[in-house]
Amino acid sequence: MKLAGRSAGFRSAIGPDDSMFLNPVNMPEIIQNYCRNTDQEVPEAPGEIIRCVLESFALERIESLIGKQYEGLHMVGGGIHNELFCQYTANVLAREVWAGPSEASVIGHIAVQAIVLEMFSDVQEAPQAIKASCAQKTYVPEYVKI
């Protein structure tokens, strides 16, 4: 992650859902070939390759699929421990990213049980309680000169 953080950003991007990335023998080579074949700058150093991957995951077009625009993105789960990924996501989206909680699945299951047991007055109260109880980190877009 340190190497990726020292590498220049937004130089190339891969399509993470492309079938060529499913089970390659040499992932860095496949990434380089993808960039070469799509007329992009080819990442050479390990940090450049890692940064390309992190920024590419951040480029997924969620909004175009659902036809709605959001103020930012709320990320949950173990991936939020990768602060570089969270920051790159904010950079690429040019919007804030709110990260947390990391144990979202467990907390969600507990919330569902609490709803069933009528420990909340309504379904909307559970997310409010979670937000008030769990740490969340905000990532603000950083604009990088290319």
ZAMARGU-4260 file (C-alpha; in steps of 0.2 Angstrom, whole numbers, plus 5000, padded with zeros to 4 digits):
<rodrens>
0) 5000/5000/5000 | 5015/5012/5003 | 5021/5009/4986 | 5004/5012/4978 | 5003/5028/4989
5) 5019/5034/4981 | 5014/5031/4963 | 5005/5043/4952 | 4986/5041/4951 | 4973/5040/4937
10) 4986/5034/4924 | 4977/5018/4919 | 4962/5008/4924 | 4956/4990/4921 | 4938/4983/4920
15) 4938/4972/4936 | 4924/4962/4929 | 4933/4956/4913 | 4934/4937/4912 | 4953/4939/4909
20) 4955/4943/4928 | 4946/4928/4934 | 4960/4916/4937 | 4976/4921/4929 | 4993/4913/4932
25) 5002/4930/4933 | 4990/4944/4938 | 5002/4959/4936 | 5006/4953/4918 | 4987/4952/4914
30) 4985/4969/4921 | 4999/4976/4910 | 4992/4967/4895 | 4975/4974/4897 | 4982/4992/4899
35) 4993/4989/4883 | 4978/4982/4873 | 4967/4997/4878 | 4980/5010/4873 | 4983/5016/4891
40) 4999/5019/4901 | 5006/5002/4906 | 5009/5001/4925 | 5027/4994/4927 | 5032/4995/4946
45) 5022/4985/4959 | 5015/5001/4967 | 5009/5007/4950 | 5000/4990/4947 | 4992/4990/4965
50) 4986/5008/4962 | 4979/5004/4945 | 4969/4990/4953 | 4963/5000/4968 | 4957/5015/4957
55) 4949/5003/4945 | 4938/4995/4958 | 4933/5013/4963 | 4928/5016/4945 | 4913/5004/4945
60) 4898/5013/4939 | 4885/5010/4952 | 4875/5025/4948 | 4873/5022/4930 | 4866/5005/4934
65) 4852/5011/4946 | 4849/5028/4938 | 4852/5038/4954 | 4865/5050/4960 | 4871/5051/4978
70) 4881/5063/4988 | 4894/5051/4992 | 4897/5032/4996 | 4895/5023/5012 | 4907/5008/5012
75) 4906/4994/5025 | 4915/4978/5029 | 4933/4973/5030 | 4938/4982/5015 | 4937/4998/5024
80) 4953/4994/5034 | 4962/4998/5017 | 4962/5017/5019 | 4971/5019/5003 | 4957/5010/4994
85) 4944/5021/5003 | 4954/5037/4999 | 4955/5032/4980 | 4937/5028/4980 | 4933/5046/4986
90) 4946/5053/4973 | 4938/5044/4959 | 4920/5048/4963 | 4925/5066/4968 | 4913/5064/4983
95) 4915/5059/5001 | 4916/5041/5006 | 4910/5036/5023 | 4918/5021/5030 | 4911/5010/5044
100) 4907/4999/5052 | 4919/4985/5047 | 4908/4972/5055 | 4893/4977/5045 | 4886/4959/5042
105) 4886/4955/5061 | 4879/4971/5066 | 4865/4970/5053 | 4861/4952/5059 | 4859/4959/5077
110) 4849/4973/5071 | 4837/4962/5062 | 4835/4951/5077 | 4832/4967/5088 | 4818/4973/5075
115) 4810/4956/5076 | 4810/4957/5095 | 4802/4974/5094 | 4817/4982/5102 | 4816/4997/5090
120) 4800/5007/5088 | 4801/5005/5069 | 4813/4999/5055 | 4821/5016/5053 | 4827/5017/5071
125) 4839/5002/5068 | 4850/5011/5056 | 4850/5027/5066 | 4856/5017/5081 | 4869/5008/5072
130) 4876/5025/5065 | 4876/5032/5083 | 4885/5017/5090 | 4898/5013/5077 | 4914/5023/5072
135) 4914/5030/5054 | 4928/5038/5045 | 4925/5051/5032 | 4937/5052/5016 | 4936/5068/5007
140) 4942/5069/4988 | 4959/5074/4986 | 4963/5081/4969 | 4979/5076/4961 | 4988/5085/4947
145) 4991/5073/4933
</rodrens>
